[in-house]
Amino acid sequence: MDQIPVCNYEGSDYQTSFWDQSDRAYEDGAEAVALRRLLPKSGQRMLELGAGAGRNTPRYQGFEQIVLVDYSTTQLAQARQRLGQSERYRFVAADIYKLPFGPASFDAATMIRTLHHMAEPRLALAQVRAALTGGAPFILEYANKQNLKAILRYTLGRQSWNPFSPEPVEFAPLNFDFLPATVRAWLQANQFLLERQLTVSHYRIGLFKRIIPLRMLVWMDSLAQLTGDLWQLSPSVFTRSRAAGTAQEITPELVLRCPACGEAPLPDTPPLLTCPACGKTYPVENDIYDLRVQ
C-alpha cells in the first residue's frame, strides 16, 4: 500500500491563530457542552487523538491517565507547556494509521476536529478500535457535508458537490466533509456501537456571533444539540459509540508497540526506544515520544 498522506501541523501556530486570537469562543463553548454530555464520569486511560496543543485535555477530568497523540511534535510541545509536567499525561507523536499501542490499551478515546483530515477515515477508525478494550466509549467529532448552508448553496446552484451523496468532499487539501450516514456505516464496520449523536455549532455565522452574547449563543446551541439523534444539519456532529466485545482489564502500564513491524511490547527506555524485532529506534525528547515511522 502507498503511504497514506497525513496532515502535519508541525511548526504551526494553529492554537494561537485559530483559537486564541480569533473569534472561536462560541465554537469552543459549544464543544465543551457536547463533551460534558458524552464523556464518562471516570476511567483509567484515555486516548486523545489529534490532541494538538491540548485545548480539550483539561476537560477529561475523570481519567487517571491521558495519552495525547498528534503527528506534530511542536503541537505536543505546546500541550506539554499548557498542561505542565505530570505522570498523568503521556505525549506521543504518531501516525494514526500506525498507532503505536498494544491491543486493548485504553478504556476510552476521543477524536475531535481530526477525522476531517483523514484521507482514509475507515482505516483510521480500525486503528482506534484495536487500541480500545471492549465496551470503551469513543467520542468522535466530524465535519458534516449535509449542513444547512451546503444544502442551500447546492439548491441555488452555487455549489457543485451534492451534500446528500455518500462520498466525502475534499474542499481543501486533506480537509474533508462527510455524510453522517457514511460515518455511521464506518463506525459499524469497525465494531463500534453508536449510542448518541449531538449536532454542534448550529450558529457558526459571523452575524450571530457579533450580535448575540456568547453565553446565550452557547446556551442556544446546547438546546439545538439535543436534536442530533433526529437529524444532522449542523456543520459539526459529535457521536458517542462503544467498542463492541467483552471488556478487558487495562494494563497498569501503557504497552507500546513498534509502528514499523508491530512488535509489542516495545521497551519503554527513554531517551531512545529500540525495537527488539526490527531494530527501529524512536527518540524521546522533552517527554515527547516520537513514534512516527520515518
Buried (B, 14 or more C-beta within 10 A) or exposed (E): EEEBEBBBBEEBEBBEEBBEEEEBEBBEBBBBBBBEBBBBEEBBBBBBBBBBBBBBBEBBEEBEBBBBBBBBBBBBBBBBEEBEEEEEBBBBBBBBBBBBBBEBBBBBBBBBBBBBBBBEBBBBBBBBBBBBBBBBBBBBBBBBBBBEBBBEBBEEEEBEBBBEEEEBBEBEEEEBBBBBEBBBEBBEEBBBBBEBBBBBBBBBEEEEBEEBEEEEBBBBBBEBBEBBEEEBBBBBBBBBBBBBBEBBEBEEEBBBBBBBBBBBBBEEEEEEBEBEEEEBEBBBEEBBBBBBBE
